[in-house]
Amino acid sequence: MLHVLESPTDSSMAVIFIISLGIIGLVLWFKKRKQKVSKTQSDKPKIGHDREWTSFEFVQHLIKYPDTPDEDFVMMYENLLGEDNLEKDMEMYWKMKIGEDKINEEQFKKIKKAFNQRFKKIRKKVQAKEKSDDIIKWAITNKEDDRVKDKKN
């Protein structure tokens, strides 16, 4: 009778052992995956609110990190040093790539169009932010008493 009981006990121990190995394997896989995800996220440089950017640096960042949120690009644009030469710097970079035979003229036209659309979108967001900031400043400086006086006049 013990011989009959040992067999189910041994097989249940084997099942428990295999399940344990599976769980340990999944835990290790999730840890490794989490490390890869955090590593790729930390590859992006931190964008400081007070950091100033040249037009060329702005374009380089957009090329290297195209998935950066527009809000970050708006902040970068607000801290742009000198003139807004984004299109010029972008063309210079991609024409250099044409010279290196990394892209062809047709690809350049598509890239140029996509970048110009992104620049336009960023500029519109900057203008909208500036307008909303102006409205907020106006609302703060015009008190209720001033509004009543304006209505009487």
C-alpha positions in Angstrom: 0.0 0.0 0.0 2.9 2.4 0.7 4.2 1.7 -2.8 0.9 2.9 -4.3 0.9 6.1 -2.2 4.5 6.9 -3.0 3.8 7.2 -6.7 1.1 9.9 -6.5 3.2 11.7 -3.8 6.3 11.7 -6.1 4.3 12.9 -9.1 2.7 15.7 -7.1 6.1 16.7 -5.8 7.3 16.8 -9.4 4.4 18.9 -10.5 5.0 21.3 -7.6 8.7 21.5 -8.6 7.9 22.2 -12.2 5.4 24.9 -11.3 7.9 26.5 -9.0 10.5 26.5 -11.7 8.0 28.1 -14.1 7.1 30.8 -11.5 10.8 31.6 -10.9 11.4 31.8 -14.6 8.6 34.2 -15.1 9.7 36.4 -12.2 13.3 36.6 -13.6 11.9 37.3 -17.1 9.8 40.2 -15.8 12.7 41.6 -13.9 14.9 41.5 -17.0 12.2 43.1 -19.1 11.7 45.8 -16.5 15.4 46.6 -16.5 15.4 46.9 -20.3 12.4 49.2 -20.3 13.9 51.5 -17.6 17.2 51.5 -19.4 15.7 52.7 -22.7 13.7 55.3 -20.9 16.8 56.6 -19.0 18.7 56.9 -22.3 16.8 60.2 -23.0 18.5 63.2 -21.5 16.6 65.2 -18.9 15.3 68.4 -20.3 15.8 71.2 -17.8 13.3 74.0 -17.7 16.2 76.5 -17.5 18.5 75.0 -20.2 19.0 77.1 -23.3 19.0 75.4 -26.7 20.5 76.5 -30.0 18.5 75.9 -33.1 21.0 73.1 -34.1 20.7 71.4 -30.7 16.9 71.5 -31.0 17.0 69.8 -34.4 19.5 67.2 -33.2 17.3 66.4 -30.2 14.3 66.1 -32.5 16.2 63.7 -34.8 17.6 61.6 -32.0 14.5 61.5 -29.9 11.5 62.0 -32.2 9.0 60.5 -29.6 9.7 63.3 -27.1 6.4 64.9 -26.1 5.4 68.1 -27.7 5.3 69.8 -24.3 9.0 69.2 -23.9 9.7 70.7 -27.4 7.5 73.7 -26.5 9.6 74.3 -23.4 12.8 73.8 -25.5 11.5 76.3 -28.1 10.8 78.9 -25.4 14.4 78.6 -24.3 15.8 78.8 -27.9 19.0 80.9 -28.1 19.3 83.3 -31.0 17.2 83.1 -34.1 14.8 80.4 -35.1 16.8 78.5 -37.8 15.1 75.2 -37.3 14.3 74.5 -41.0 17.8 75.7 -42.1 19.6 73.5 -39.5 17.4 70.5 -40.4 18.1 70.9 -44.1 21.8 71.2 -43.4 21.8 68.0 -41.4 19.8 65.9 -43.9 21.8 67.3 -46.9 24.9 66.1 -45.2 23.3 62.7 -45.0 22.5 62.8 -48.7 26.2 63.5 -49.3 27.1 60.5 -47.3 24.7 58.4 -49.4 22.6 57.5 -46.3 19.4 58.9 -47.8 18.3 59.8 -51.3 16.7 63.0 -52.6 13.2 61.5 -52.4 13.6 60.5 -48.8 14.9 63.9 -48.0 11.8 65.6 -49.4 9.6 63.3 -47.2 11.7 64.0 -44.1 11.7 67.7 -44.8 7.9 67.7 -45.1 7.5 65.8 -41.8 9.9 68.0 -39.9 8.4 71.2 -41.2 5.0 69.9 -40.0 6.4 69.2 -36.6 8.0 72.6 -36.4 4.7 74.3 -37.4 2.9 72.2 -34.7 5.4 73.2 -32.0 5.3 76.9 -33.0 1.5 76.9 -32.9 1.6 75.3 -29.4 4.1 78.0 -28.3 1.8 80.8 -29.6 -1.2 79.3 -27.9 0.7 79.0 -24.6 1.9 82.6 -24.9 -1.7 83.8 -25.5 -3.0 81.9 -22.6 -0.2 83.3 -20.4 -1.1 86.8 -21.5 -4.8 86.2 -20.7 -3.8 84.8 -17.2 -1.6 87.9 -16.6 -4.4 90.2 -17.7 -6.9 88.4 -15.4 -4.6 88.7 -12.5 -3.8 92.3 -13.0 -7.4 93.4 -13.6 -9.1 93.2 -10.2 -12.9 93.2 -9.7 -12.8 96.9 -8.8 -11.2 97.7 -12.1 -13.8 95.7 -14.0 -16.6 97.6 -12.3 -15.0 101.0 -13.1 -14.6 99.9 -16.7 -18.3 99.1 -16.9 -19.3 102.5 -15.5 -17.2 104.3 -18.1 
